[in-house]
Amino acid sequence: MVPRDARSGEQAIRLESVALTERSWVVLPAESTGDAPKDITTYVVRRGVVPAGSALRDAALLDAAAARAARGIALQDGTKPSVAKVTTGAGDAVELRWATGTRHNATRFFLVPEGYCEVTILRAGGDADVASYFASAQARP
């Protein structure tokens, strides 16, 4: 991934009946200088913090976050992502994958203390780019 400045933000969202805070960091493609950009990939990391004592936690939290993302993907891209539970070095995760034309997109949700971490790659050139990003993205508190 080419180092670029990240944009960050915070928003209140709902997962099922639970209100939570989601903070995000997005690295957009470098701006084009007239020619078509070689790298149009976007990288996203989000962290959702669930209130203490919430009934929504563990696998149910990951499933709810992944379901919310899948609904958004269906609305925005008009496609249904594949959903799989995967085991990674950072622990169990829920992974979504979908295509936008010839470009590859993927999201992984991990449990972290107090909530979840989401790592997303959009408009990647292929599965190797997705695998490289997932191998390098840090999902930790």
N, C-alpha and C positions, 0 to 999 in steps of 0.2 A: 504494500500500500504506500502510495506517495504521501509524505507528510503534508498536510494542509491544515488550516485553522478549522476548528470545529465550532459549530453554532450550538448553543445550549438553550434549554428552556425547561419550564416546569408547568404541569397542568394537573388539575383534579380530574380523575376519571372514576368510573364505576365498573367493578367486576361483580357480576351478579348483584347482590344487594349491598356490597361493601364499597364505601367511598375510600379512595386511596390517592396518594400523590405519586405522579410519574415524572421523573426527571429524564431528559434526553440530551444526547450529544450527537450531532449529525455532521459528517464530513462530506461535502458536496464535490462533484467533479470540478477540476480546475476550469476557469473560464476560457472559452475558445477565443482565438485571435482571428477568426474569419474562416479558417479551415475547420473541417469536422474534427472534434476532439478525439484523440486516440483513446482516452480513458473517460468513460461516461459513468463509471461505477460510483455509487453512493454507499457510504458506510454509516450505520446507526448503532448506538448503544443506548438502551433505556434501562432505568432502574425503577421498579415499582415498590413503594413502601406501604405495607399493610398496617393498619392500626393494631396496637397491642391488644391481645385477647380476641382477635378476629377469628371467626369460625372458618374462614377461607384460608387454608394453609396447605403446605406440603403438595402432594400430587394434585389435589383439587384446585389449588392456586395456579399451578402450571396449566392444567386443563382449561381453566376459565380464561387465563391470559391468552392461550393459544386459540381458543374459540373466538374471543373478541378480535384477535388479529385476522383469523380466517374470514370472519364476516366482513371486515374492512377490505381485505384483499378481493373478496367476491364482488363487493360494491365498486371498488376502484378499478380493478383490472378485469372484471367480468369473468373471472376464472376461479375454480375451486382448488386450493392448494392441497398437495398431499400432506398428510400429517403422520408422523411416526415418533415413537418413543425411542430415544437413543441413549446409550451409555457413553460418557466421555470422561476425560481426565478430571474435569471439574464436577463430575457427578451425573446423575440422571437428568435428562433434558427432554423437551418436546420440540420437534423440528418440523417446520413447514417449508415446503419447496413449491415453486410455481414458475412458469415462464411468462415473459412479456415479449412476444415475437420470438426472436432468436436469443434473447438475453435471459440469463438465469438469475433467480431471486431465491433467497433462503433466510429463514429466521430460526434462531434457537432460543428457548426459554429455559433458564436455570434457576434453581432455588438458591437464594442467598439469605443471610440473616435479615429478618424483618421484611422479606418480600421475595422479589424475583429480579433477575437480570435478563434482558433481551439483547441479543446481538443479531444484527440484520445486515445483509449485503443485497443491494439492488442493482440490476442491470450489469451483472458480472458477465464476462466473456464466455465462461464455461464452468464445468464442475471443478476443474483444478483451481480456479480462482476462488470458488466458494470454499473448497477444502482448505486452501491456504489461509483465508480470512478466519475461518473457524479455528484453525490451529493456532493462529496468532492472537485472536481476541481474548482478552482476559475477563473472565466472569468470576469476580471475587468481590468481597465487601470493600 
